[in-house]
Amino acid sequence: MSIKKPAPDKSEMAGTDTPDRANTNAKLDSLEKFRSDATGQALRTNQGVKIADNQNTLKAGPRGPSLLEDFIMREKITHFDHERIPERIVHARGTGAHGFFQSYENHAALTKAGFLQDPGKKTPVFVRFSTVQGPRGSGDTVRDVRGFAVKFFTDEGNFDLVGNNMPVFFIQDAIKFPDFVHAVKPEPHNEIPTGGSAHDTFWDFVSLVPESAHMVIWAMSDRAIPKSLRSMQGFGVHTFRLINAEGKSRFVKFHWRPTAGTCSLVWDEAQKLAGKDTDYHRRDLWEAIEMGDYPEWELGVQIVEEENEHDFDFDILDPTKIIPEEIVPITPLGKMTLNRNPDNFFAEVEQVAFCPGHIVPGIDFSNDPLLQGRLFSYTDTQISRLGGPNFHELPINRPVAPFHNGQRDAQHRTTIDKGRASYEPNSIDGGWPKETPPAAQDGGFESYPERIDAAKIRQRSESFSDHFSQARLFFNSMSEHEKEHIIAAYSFELGKVEREFIRAREVNEILANIDLTLARRVAQNLGLPAPVKGTVEVRKTSLDRSPALSQANLLPGNIKTRKVAILAANGVDGAAIDAMKKALEAEGAHAKLLGPTSAPVKTADGKALAVDASMEGMPSIAFDAVFVPGGAASVTALSGDGVALHYLLEAYKHLKAIALHGEAKQLQDLLKLDADVGLLQGKDVGALTKPFFAAIGEHRVWAREPKAKAIPA
Ligand code: HDD
């Protein structure tokens, strides 16, 4: 019985391609960066048997039933049937990248951790960024906290700094985590909403749990809709300890500060992006690394001497509190650079397993009850997610430091342990592997010998009881536009809550205790009576404002890696395009030429210019700014093109810088837009660039916001 293979698709056969297609295919082939290891290899089964036919199951006759003996088909289908592993219960949606960390100087006075001592040493890192609420396939730009988890592969073992892009958390004790997560996740009866907190169960919980007030106001701020993963701060959240070789311990809070500055999307843009480009953040990070725009963060610590532990008007063990930078400034330690995308998403981003309990000598925990619970939870979750206790052997989790111990066997063991002694002490393997006393050179891990003298008790410390002062500090520290965004976010989210008593509880028992104006404005938007006063007494604190909390103060002062759309149609002024592109490149920014379609556009002097995409293909929400070059015919064409007009209106609405060159001024008149510091026109590209770049550098034209509200969404 002969098995007949289908005739190959002609377009796949080199010799039968049209010359154009063959050229393009050959070019694409030569450009392929993500080439498989199997290039040039025969197709084989997992047992190494060469496969002759990958098209047809073994059958009893060409029209007959399939045969059970077809081990090739069964192996393939069985493996496929088990391709999925459980997604993370929280932080399921994420992306990652490789890079390195380099210490600025020798921080031996602070810690004995080796990776913070030798400035010449590049410690490899893998970072995974994530959203919290949504499943693996959910949108990147939803309103949510972002995970910021860094695995340092140090010579002394792995150190995982498993933080978020916000410096506090929703709850104070880990025992409340399942309650919080059940409340924020999609509701159990209908699995709605995906990727958001605007629903009854979330607001029911947080309005009943005042300790969440501070974190919730961060989540209602622009921090919850970051412009990119590259423009987010990161925080270790908890207080940790750094310990030096003399055994001196200091409390620290870890901070990541992006050198690209910290900034956010605007809400309408974030919502649209979640639909038009679900992968917006993932793509941005990937492309930046591919282009060589390596994202960087400075790692720093706020240091509190042991004897100053109780000097604050909050408890440094309480994870719902920050230590304001104005009280304890950040000491920079070093810089992290992300410079390599993963080769395989599943093997690396999906299988990476973080745990706050992965620390190295020189770092230790504090008694923060949220951190203490986390130390248990992460390893436990990996056992069901990654199928057993051997997840540390997966390539992405393997320390660069060697590991030897008496742990043996279990699911998915890949190490072939040799020898007979899997116990310690032993005498038949010379006693190896042996302990290393902490005092020795490169000594073993030693916990900080903190003295504990206490009753065993289930009780929250009284020092954890102020839930509103720092939420108020955050609100007071915002610029006017940031305050407006917070009011709008609470109003939007609570407006989606069906039960009015939950809305009212949040307004009266939470917001009114943070700030009465905030509470009243939200009440007004919800049609609720305005609260007259809070329900708890306002506590006196040492600081009213912390400018370090406002993103208005966190811009980088340059336009590096910013993206500018250039809109053109036939008849465009080619010289203006060249001049703008050159000027942007000189600043480290990027331009894309967009046409009415993906076909090339002709310049006024007859040259054909290839476009990067059509205007529909790369909407304004994917850019930081828009430039429209002159050229009478091009501008006339754009004036009659709804997509182009919408492009400009949308960029205007999202407060982006727009520069109209030459005849393009007509578009401003046509759309009846008022000039402002970010809506510029001029005949000379050279003269336009200065104010245009200054406006891009300010991230958004905030002064335009009240006017932009009138533009239809
Ligand atoms: Fe968590 C994942 C951050 C509290 C239990 N968490 C997870 C991730 C981040 C954080 C970034 C994703 C890691 C990755 O990319 O794989 N979690 C935090 C922060 C917290 C926090 C900053 C508070 C300061 N988490 C927290 C508590 C518990 C957990 C209190 C449980 C008691 N977190 C988990 C988990 C996850 C997780 C269930 C899900 C997947 C995983 O661990 O690997 O164990």
Residues whose N, C-alpha, C, O or C-beta is under 5 A from the ligand:
A	BS01	HDD	R88 I89 V90 H91 R128 S130 G147 F148 A149 V162 G163 N164 F169 A174 F177 V237 V352 F354 L370 G373 R374 S377 Y378 T381
